[in-house]
Amino acid sequence: MINIACVLSNVGELYGVDYVYKLKRAFERHLHTEHRFYCFTHVAIPDVYTIDLRHDWPGLWAKIEMFRPHVLSGPTLYCDLDVIL
């Protein structure tokens, strides 16, 4: 199984929960292998595996939290929320 990860921080400034759902649906539609979709965020997102951000780092710096030990194991693909598949 492969992990697909994204980060939603500073909700509402540029991107919102709707972008998370669009990216999740794109992977469901186009990735035909077993995978699990994760979002690192401060907010609850129904039907998405969320991982709480520990820090309140601004903007792009929140991505660093994906490298915390023992958070995700196995192959992981990260995508920004503005990616189109």
N, C-alpha and C positions, 0 to 999 in steps of 0.2 A: 504494500500500500504506500502511496505517496501522500505527503502532507502538502496542502496548498495554503499559503498564509498571506494575509494582508494586515495592514494597520489602519485603524480609524482613530485618529486623535484630533483634538480641537474640532469637535463635531460642529458642523454648520459653517465653518469659515470658508472652506472650499468644497468639501465633500461631506455627504451625509450617509445615513444608513442605506438609502436607496442605491448608492454606488456599491456597497457591499453586496446587496442582493443581486445587482446586475452582474457583478463579477462571479458570484457563486453560480448563478444560472448559466453563465457562459461556460464555465468549467463542466457543469453537469451536462451541457449540450455537446461539448466538443472533446472532452477528455474521456475516452472509453476504456479507462482502467480504474481499478479500485483506488479511491482517494477520499480524503477527509479535508473539509474546508474550515480553516481557523481564521479568526479575526482578533488581533490584539487591540483592545479598546477599553474605555472607561464605562461604556454603556452596555446594557443588556440588548441583545439582538435575537429575537425569536428565530428558531430553526437554523441557527449558526452556532458552531462551537466557538465560544469566546474565551479569551485568556486575558485576565485583568492586567492592565498596565500598572506597574508599581510606582512609576515616577510620572511627574507631570512635565516631561520634557517637551519643548515646543516643536511643532512641525516635524521636519524630517528626522529629528533626533530620536523620536519614539521608536523608530525601526531598530535601534540598537537592542531593545528589549527582546528581540527574537533570539539573541545569542545568550540569553540566560541559561545556565546549566540545567539540564533535565526538564526543559519546558516542552520541546518537541524532539522526538527521536525518529531516526530513519530519514530517508530522502525527503527534502523539503524544497518546494519551489515558492519563492516570494514574488508577489506582483503588486505594484502600486494600484490604487483604486481607479486610475485613469487609463488602465490598460484595456484594449479591445482585442478580443480573441477572434 
